[in-house]
Amino acid sequence: TKMSKSVGNVVDPREVIEGGNNKKAKPAYGADVLRLWVSSVDYSSDVCVGDNILKQVFESYRRMRNTARFLLGNLHDFDPATDSVDYEDLTSLDKYILGRYSQVVDEVSQA
């Protein structure tokens, strides 16, 4: 269904960020979840958004946030001078991931 203000089926960004009057039915997801949704949709065609999609995006955001917190929490005693691994000693998977990371950085820099 196409969104229309007159029909009243639009998604209010403020409601997504702050939540609705009934927080159980319309929880506050925050601006980061809204940003993640916007960055993940294909805007060249019809864009779908709704409660279920926002819940899925929130779950993805929560997983990414918790993974980042876990990884950062385990870096507190990392010392690059003593803990770094030479490129030649990395596993083939680690080398592949670094190469892929480099490609992504180049693509983003060129965009």
VENMO-V285121 format. One record per residue. PSI is psi as a letter, one per 40 degrees, with the letter a starting at -180 (* if undefined). D_FIRST is the distance of its C-alpha to the first C-alpha in whole Angstrom. Layout:
psi/d_first
PSI/D_FIRST
PSI/D_FIRST
This chain:
psi/d_first
h/0
h/4
i/6
h/9
d/13
d/13
d/11
f/12
f/9
i/10
h/13
h/16
d/18
d/21
d/20
d/19
d/23
e/25
i/23
a/22
d/24
g/24
d/25
d/24
d/21
g/20
i/23
h/24
d/23
i/25
d/25
d/26
d/23
d/21
d/23
d/23
d/19
d/19
e/22
e/20
i/17
g/17
e/16
e/17
a/14
h/10
h/11
h/9
i/11
a/11
d/14
d/15
d/15
d/17
d/19
d/20
d/20
d/23
d/25
d/25
d/26
d/29
d/30
d/31
d/32
d/34
d/36
d/37
d/38
d/40
d/41
d/42
d/44
e/46
e/47
d/50
e/53
h/52
h/54
d/54
d/58
d/58
e/55
i/54
h/54
i/55
d/53
d/55
e/55
i/51
i/50
d/48
d/45
d/45
d/46
d/43
d/41
d/43
d/43
d/39
d/39
d/41
d/38
d/35
d/38
d/38
d/35
d/34
d/37
e/36
*/33
